[in-house]
Amino acid sequence: MKRIFALSIAVAAAAVLSSCVDRANDPLLLSVGTPAQPASVVHPLCVGDANESYNRARQEFEKRERLSNIYTQSAGDNFQEERQAKSQARMTYISCAASQGYKAVY
């Protein structure tokens, strides 16, 4: 009986911890005024917009590389392009959340 009880406590603890890890890197959406939609709806909507913005930025960098064809891509250029694409995606997420009545806190 003790083993079953200990096992059930371990499973419950694992379930609680797994729910914490699932949203560990997600921003906290604080409502500003009275938003029309709940945060659980706004977050996936804004993540989709941010992902599309990131992909669009990466495609633009690839098109510029093909059009210029002057130099080979260096590691520093790749790092700079990745940083710019991530910052564009983050700004898209923040502006999307703001347009829905939320402030994103990281």
PLY file of the C-alpha trace (Angstrom):
ply
format ascii 1.0
element vertex 106
property float x
property float y
property float z
element edge 105
property int vertex1
property int vertex2
end_header
0.00 0.00 0.00
2.86 2.37 0.81
4.45 1.77 -2.60
1.24 2.59 -4.45
0.81 5.75 -2.40
4.44 6.79 -3.01
4.07 6.06 -6.71
0.89 8.12 -6.95
2.63 11.05 -5.22
5.56 10.78 -7.64
3.24 10.74 -10.66
1.29 13.72 -9.33
4.51 15.66 -8.72
5.73 14.87 -12.24
2.42 16.05 -13.70
2.61 19.33 -11.79
6.22 19.94 -12.83
5.54 19.09 -16.46
2.80 21.69 -16.60
5.28 24.30 -15.35
7.91 23.42 -17.95
5.41 23.54 -20.81
5.05 27.32 -20.65
8.42 28.18 -19.12
9.62 30.49 -21.91
6.27 32.02 -22.80
5.73 35.67 -21.92
3.18 36.65 -19.32
0.31 38.57 -20.90
-0.97 41.31 -18.60
-4.29 42.81 -19.57
-4.43 46.54 -20.18
-7.98 47.75 -19.76
-10.56 45.18 -20.80
-9.34 42.95 -23.65
-11.92 41.37 -25.94
-10.28 37.93 -26.00
-8.69 35.86 -23.21
-4.93 35.43 -23.09
-5.24 31.74 -23.98
-6.62 32.81 -27.38
-4.32 35.77 -27.97
-1.05 33.91 -27.31
-1.37 31.29 -30.10
-2.63 33.97 -32.49
0.38 36.18 -31.83
2.83 33.26 -31.92
1.57 32.40 -35.39
2.09 35.99 -36.54
5.58 36.07 -35.03
6.55 32.78 -36.67
5.39 34.07 -40.04
7.35 37.27 -39.52
10.49 35.27 -38.67
10.11 33.07 -41.75
9.53 36.11 -43.97
12.69 37.79 -42.65
14.77 34.64 -43.26
13.40 34.38 -46.82
14.30 38.01 -47.49
17.88 37.40 -46.34
18.12 34.35 -48.62
16.80 36.37 -51.58
19.35 39.12 -50.92
22.14 36.54 -50.89
21.01 35.10 -54.21
20.63 38.53 -55.82
23.95 39.94 -54.66
26.04 36.79 -55.25
29.09 38.87 -54.34
30.40 37.13 -51.27
30.06 33.87 -49.44
28.10 33.84 -46.23
30.24 34.09 -43.10
29.35 32.95 -39.59
29.11 36.57 -38.43
26.61 37.41 -41.15
24.53 34.37 -40.27
24.51 35.39 -36.62
23.49 38.95 -37.53
20.67 37.76 -39.80
19.37 35.35 -37.16
19.43 38.09 -34.54
17.53 40.48 -36.80
14.93 37.84 -37.69
14.38 36.98 -34.01
14.04 40.62 -33.02
11.55 41.18 -35.84
9.52 38.20 -34.63
9.60 39.48 -31.06
8.42 42.95 -32.09
5.63 41.36 -34.14
4.54 39.37 -31.08
4.61 42.44 -28.83
2.64 44.57 -31.29
0.10 41.77 -31.83
-0.41 41.37 -28.07
-0.72 45.14 -27.68
-3.32 45.33 -30.42
-5.35 42.69 -28.57
-5.21 44.63 -25.29
-2.30 42.90 -23.54
1.22 43.79 -22.49
3.80 41.04 -22.94
6.17 40.69 -19.98
9.22 38.45 -20.44
0 1
1 2
2 3
3 4
4 5
5 6
6 7
7 8
8 9
9 10
10 11
11 12
12 13
13 14
14 15
15 16
16 17
17 18
18 19
19 20
20 21
21 22
22 23
23 24
24 25
25 26
26 27
27 28
28 29
29 30
30 31
31 32
32 33
33 34
34 35
35 36
36 37
37 38
38 39
39 40
40 41
41 42
42 43
43 44
44 45
45 46
46 47
47 48
48 49
49 50
50 51
51 52
52 53
53 54
54 55
55 56
56 57
57 58
58 59
59 60
60 61
61 62
62 63
63 64
64 65
65 66
66 67
67 68
68 69
69 70
70 71
71 72
72 73
73 74
74 75
75 76
76 77
77 78
78 79
79 80
80 81
81 82
82 83
83 84
84 85
85 86
86 87
87 88
88 89
89 90
90 91
91 92
92 93
93 94
94 95
95 96
96 97
97 98
98 99
99 100
100 101
101 102
102 103
103 104
104 105
